[in-house]
Amino acid sequence: MGVFVFLPLLLPLSAWPVARLAEHRLHPRTATRLLTGFAVVLALCSTLCLVLLMVVGTAQLPGNPLPDGWSDPEVRAAVPYDEIAGRLAIPALGAVVLGCAHALVRHLRVRRRVERALSGLPGRPVAVLPDPVPYAYALPGRRRGRDRVVVSAGLLGALGSAERRALFAHERAHLKARHHRHLLAVELAARANPFLRPLRTAVTYTAERWADEAAADAVGSRRTVARAIGRAALISAPAPAATLPAASGGGAGPVPRRVAALLGPEPAAPGLAWPPPSTATGLAVWGAAAGATVSALSSANSAVTLFLVLRAAATPLA
């Protein structure tokens, strides 16, 4: 395996430039899908390499249930600094598993809690809760026909009729595009590798921008959507989970940028081709793609190499 086993742990750094540039230079739909794809691939590759290192480290521990041949010098020689790297990989992989499990359990628990709170209300696409605290978020159903927009009476009372239509269109756009899947994917990726946190932040923003543009198309007024988003973000409580799209858009930080984008010109329609590498955005996209490709090849090479080494070590000589 050599140093190739360590590359996927560091190659998420190659996606940092595109995480920053995609927010401003790519259509929100393209940016959301592209960044989510990069995050998932890079997270899977880095986790696989942690598993490989953990196998080598676990085989060195006394009393482990692995075959004795897996602790042979030939196996340890496949990993540079095998004793340190292998043993460090064990708690690191444990932290990844616990972090991802915590995020997934929290997501499912919040969804169940909200579904129980809505069980006594009519099964309409919009659920209005008699709560004076202002909030709104998109609650995906177990099937598409069960999707609901959850909004409090406190928020509806603070918005005008046109702003309410814009708010509903924004949340419906989240449900139609299944943005909760993108948000959950990047949340798990960031838990798997902390270097992917900038991609999680970027996807949170681009998913909101995607819904903003869809709402503007639906109501026919970018200024109305900007006013609704700005007012809702100023008074709304955050979503019950980071993986549920909310009107507050992940906090007050990106809201001024979203409002400015809505008050500016409409973004160009997303094209089928990636931006050319002669531009800064194109260079960042192709750099992230190269990083994801090298990460996939490195993790695959490491997995195959370790499999062959372990197979040879476990096979008794004739």
Secondary structure, DSSP 4 states (H G I P E B T S, - for coil): -GGGGTHHHHGGGGGHHHHHHHHHHS-HHHHHHHHHHHHHHHHHHHHHHHHHHHHHHHHTSTT-SS-GGGGSHHHHTTSTTHHHHHHHHHHHHHHHHHHHHHHHHHHHHHHHHHHHHHTTS---SEEEE--SS--EEEE--SSGGG-EEEEEHHHHTTS-HHHHHHHHHHHHHHHHTTHHHHHHHHHHHHHH-GGGHHHHHHHHHHHHHHHHHHHHHHHT-HHHHHHHHHHHHHHPPPPSSTTS-BTTTTSSSSHHHHHHHHHSPPPPPPPSSPPPTTSHHHHHHHHHHHHHHHHHHHHHHHHHHHHHHHHHHHSPP-
